[in-house]
Amino acid sequence: MPRKPNYQFERLDRERVKAAKAAEKAAAKRELKEREDREKAGEPDPE
């Protein structure tokens, strides 16, 4: 017997996953930009 669909929950779950992925991508992009700015300024890499 198929389950009763819960469209709102499924949509919210998809949106939450999408938002987490976008936040991760933005953090990586921000980190790359900061690293490039440090290299342009001639500062050593903190790693």
Residue pairs with C-beta under 8 A, 6 or more apart in sequence:
35 45
38 44
38 45
39 45
